[in-house]
Amino acid sequence: MQRREFFRNAAIGAVGLGSFPVSARCAPLAGGKMGENVYDVAVIGGGTAGTAAAIQAARLGARTLVIESGSQLGGTMTTGGVNFPGLFYAWGKQIISGIGWELVCKTVETHGDSFPDFTAKNLPHWKYQVKLNEYLYACLAEEAALEAGVNLCYYCFPMEISRESAGGANWMISVAARDEVFGVRAKQIIDCTGNASAVHLAGFKRIREDEIQPGTLIFGISNYSLEAVDKAALKKAYAAAIKSGELESSDLWVGIIGVLKEGGFNSQHTLNANSATSELQTRTNISARKSFLRIYRFLKRQKGLENIKIDYVKTEAGVRETYRIEGETVITAEDYASARAYPDSVCYSFYPIDLHVHNTVKPKMLESGKVPCVCLSAMVPKGSRDILAAGRCVSSDRLANSALRVQASCMAMGQAAAVAAALAATEGKSPADLDIGEIRKVLKKHNAIVPNV
Ligand SMILES: Cc1cc2nc3c(=O)[nH]c(=O)nc-3n(C[C@H](O)[C@H](O)[C@H](O)COP(=O)(O)OP(=O)(O)OC[C@H]3O[C@@H](n4cnc5c(N)ncnc54)[C@H](O)[C@@H]3O)c2cc1C
């Protein structure tokens, strides 16, 4: 039996499709009886974009639910260990603020860390990223979400999403939890899965390339001195290990000296890394951990590195690219690089075009002064109503996506999508039918920076 069929039968087994129980378990809305709870906004995926989206929606008074398949908020930033969000500043000026920035500042300040000098000129782009303690970020993000009144459902994912015209909702979402299948109703959905999974389940198109960028298993190593290592001998041993098959040429995109300089970190590449299904993420994690073991065993055999220690290995490989939605607007690389202003621009995005391949990356910088925009219609799946997609799966061509996918941009998109979804739920409209001026006004009120149009 196919997995999907199994789950479908499980739901039918409970009550029968279309009338499955609307559980109060993850839906503790005050005063609501079982089956009466309707969420204004259901955020699917509580990652980089989803965290900002959920907090924003709830702060606007929307009854907000997060359905997250993992164990905490933050997604790639926390579970994936990509704890260096960029870029909040462009050309010395802040261009992304709002909820993401608020959480970043709180994390840096609480942990006693420091910010880069955003006014310094001509540094490599990654030097303007903010290094965060991701463990604290996950805790603070959760605290902020709960304070705002967000209902969190970890270890859950949607199995089916269908139009629901009864009870004031637009959607019925069938959710798989560890111990049950339950249904929730929602007026608006924001897909923040990074893979456009909810958009796909709701019946709208998503696209991906035949070849996708490699992913990375982030890890930390210590207890060695790079100065004490014979670098020439190490490079020779590294070349021999690749030749013999002990290491793969894609294992270390930063090279053998790079991994030691960085203490591991963002050094590894896993080819065909894909998070779009449980099976693919499982394969990706296994392949990434095999790569990590190859690297670690090789390093430990080298002179001067015998006592090398592992500080951490993230529990999940970070994935750079899978599906993106086909939206009402597609942001192309040309639009991105020329900083095209849209009539419905809602936030900025700033990063070089950053396409990773096999064992390298060659960023393409933006022209001085250019700050690209993201529009609401790039978050609207083509032909849809009442559903938005924010974060990495925003509608864009591949090259534009390689830049739009970065964390500050994902946070800004999440917040903007949430304002649109919450207003749409209140006004009984679809996000695309709202007055864009009203969305911008509310975003500014909540400290977001909105492009002037
Ligand atoms: C190795 C690596 C290095 C990077 N380097 C940088 C960098 O230097 N600077 C930078 O700013 N960005 C960087 N990025 C990009 C950035 O981290 C991601 O693109 C961004 O975090 C994606 O945010 P998101 O909200 O779209 O998705 P995610 O943060 O991945 O969140 C998706 C969430 O949805 C959940 N989910 C997925 N499917 C389902 C489902 N079906 N049901 C329920 N929940 C689901 C996941 O568990 C996750 O919590 C890097 C990415 C990687 C992988």
The ligand as an SDF file (V2000), in Angstrom:
LIG
                    3D

 53 58  0  0  0  0  0  0  0  0999 V2000
   24.0630   25.1190    3.9770 C   0  0  0  0  0  0  0  0  0  0  0  0
   23.2960   26.3650    3.7670 C   0  0  0  0  0  0  0  0  0  0  0  0
   23.9560   27.5680    3.8470 C   0  0  0  0  0  0  0  0  0  0  0  0
   23.2310   28.7500    3.7360 C   0  0  0  0  0  0  0  0  0  0  0  0
   23.8790   29.9380    3.8800 N   0  0  0  0  0  0  0  0  0  0  0  0
   23.1560   31.0500    4.0710 C   0  0  0  0  0  0  0  0  0  0  0  0
   23.7740   32.2570    4.4580 C   0  0  0  0  0  0  0  0  0  0  0  0
   24.9900   32.3330    4.4980 O   0  0  0  0  0  0  0  0  0  0  0  0
   22.9830   33.3170    4.7450 N   0  0  0  0  0  0  0  0  0  0  0  0
   21.6270   33.2400    4.6690 C   0  0  0  0  0  0  0  0  0  0  0  0
   20.9600   34.2070    5.0270 O   0  0  0  0  0  0  0  0  0  0  0  0
   21.0130   32.1350    4.2200 N   0  0  0  0  0  0  0  0  0  0  0  0
   21.7410   31.0430    3.9360 C   0  0  0  0  0  0  0  0  0  0  0  0
   21.1330   29.8920    3.5170 N   0  0  0  0  0  0  0  0  0  0  0  0
   19.7520   29.9210    3.0580 C   0  0  0  0  0  0  0  0  0  0  0  0
   18.7160   29.9380    4.1550 C   0  0  0  0  0  0  0  0  0  0  0  0
   19.2130   29.3830    5.3400 O   0  0  0  0  0  0  0  0  0  0  0  0
   17.4440   29.1750    3.7510 C   0  0  0  0  0  0  0  0  0  0  0  0
   17.1390   29.3300    2.4000 O   0  0  0  0  0  0  0  0  0  0  0  0
   16.2650   29.7070    4.5680 C   0  0  0  0  0  0  0  0  0  0  0  0
   16.5550   29.5260    5.9410 O   0  0  0  0  0  0  0  0  0  0  0  0
   14.9880   29.0150    4.1780 C   0  0  0  0  0  0  0  0  0  0  0  0
   13.9570   29.4990    4.9830 O   0  0  0  0  0  0  0  0  0  0  0  0
   12.4820   28.9070    4.8240 P   0  0  0  0  0  0  0  0  0  0  0  0
   11.6720   29.5050    5.9000 O   0  0  0  0  0  0  0  0  0  0  0  0
   12.0310   29.0620    3.4220 O   0  0  0  0  0  0  0  0  0  0  0  0
   12.6550   27.3500    5.0530 O   0  0  0  0  0  0  0  0  0  0  0  0
   13.2010   26.6060    6.3530 P   0  0  0  0  0  0  0  0  0  0  0  0
   13.9050   27.5050    7.2940 O   0  0  0  0  0  0  0  0  0  0  0  0
   13.9180   25.4260    5.8450 O   0  0  0  0  0  0  0  0  0  0  0  0
   11.8600   26.1730    7.0790 O   0  0  0  0  0  0  0  0  0  0  0  0
   10.9980   25.2050    6.5800 C   0  0  0  0  0  0  0  0  0  0  0  0
   10.2940   24.5810    7.7820 C   0  0  0  0  0  0  0  0  0  0  0  0
    9.2050   23.8080    7.3260 O   0  0  0  0  0  0  0  0  0  0  0  0
    9.2200   22.5510    7.9620 C   0  0  0  0  0  0  0  0  0  0  0  0
    8.5580   21.6470    7.0280 N   0  0  0  0  0  0  0  0  0  0  0  0
    9.0030   21.2190    5.8340 C   0  0  0  0  0  0  0  0  0  0  0  0
    8.0770   20.4740    5.2400 N   0  0  0  0  0  0  0  0  0  0  0  0
    7.0230   20.4370    6.0840 C   0  0  0  0  0  0  0  0  0  0  0  0
    5.7390   19.8320    6.0200 C   0  0  0  0  0  0  0  0  0  0  0  0
    5.3620   19.1260    4.9620 N   0  0  0  0  0  0  0  0  0  0  0  0
    4.9020   20.0090    7.0520 N   0  0  0  0  0  0  0  0  0  0  0  0
    5.2720   20.7370    8.1440 C   0  0  0  0  0  0  0  0  0  0  0  0
    6.4680   21.3240    8.2490 N   0  0  0  0  0  0  0  0  0  0  0  0
    7.3240   21.1840    7.2210 C   0  0  0  0  0  0  0  0  0  0  0  0
   10.6870   22.2580    8.2130 C   0  0  0  0  0  0  0  0  0  0  0  0
   10.8470   21.3370    9.2750 O   0  0  0  0  0  0  0  0  0  0  0  0
   11.2060   23.6480    8.5600 C   0  0  0  0  0  0  0  0  0  0  0  0
   11.0890   23.9310    9.9330 O   0  0  0  0  0  0  0  0  0  0  0  0
   21.8250   28.7080    3.5310 C   0  0  0  0  0  0  0  0  0  0  0  0
   21.1770   27.4760    3.4080 C   0  0  0  0  0  0  0  0  0  0  0  0
   21.8980   26.3070    3.5340 C   0  0  0  0  0  0  0  0  0  0  0  0
   21.1840   25.0020    3.4360 C   0  0  0  0  0  0  0  0  0  0  0  0
  1  2  1  0
  2  3  1  0
  2 52  2  0
  3  4  2  0
  4  5  1  0
  4 50  1  0
  5  6  2  0
  6  7  1  0
  6 13  1  0
  7  8  2  0
  7  9  1  0
  9 10  1  0
 10 11  2  0
 10 12  1  0
 12 13  2  0
 13 14  1  0
 14 15  1  0
 14 50  1  0
 15 16  1  0
 16 17  1  0
 16 18  1  0
 18 19  1  0
 18 20  1  0
 20 21  1  0
 20 22  1  0
 22 23  1  0
 23 24  1  0
 24 25  2  0
 24 26  1  0
 24 27  1  0
 27 28  1  0
 28 29  2  0
 28 30  1  0
 28 31  1  0
 31 32  1  0
 32 33  1  0
 33 34  1  0
 33 48  1  0
 34 35  1  0
 35 36  1  0
 35 46  1  0
 36 37  1  0
 36 45  1  0
 37 38  2  0
 38 39  1  0
 39 40  1  0
 39 45  2  0
 40 41  1  0
 40 42  2  0
 42 43  1  0
 43 44  2  0
 44 45  1  0
 46 47  1  0
 46 48  1  0
 48 49  1  0
 50 51  2  0
 51 52  1  0
 52 53  1  0
M  END
$$$$
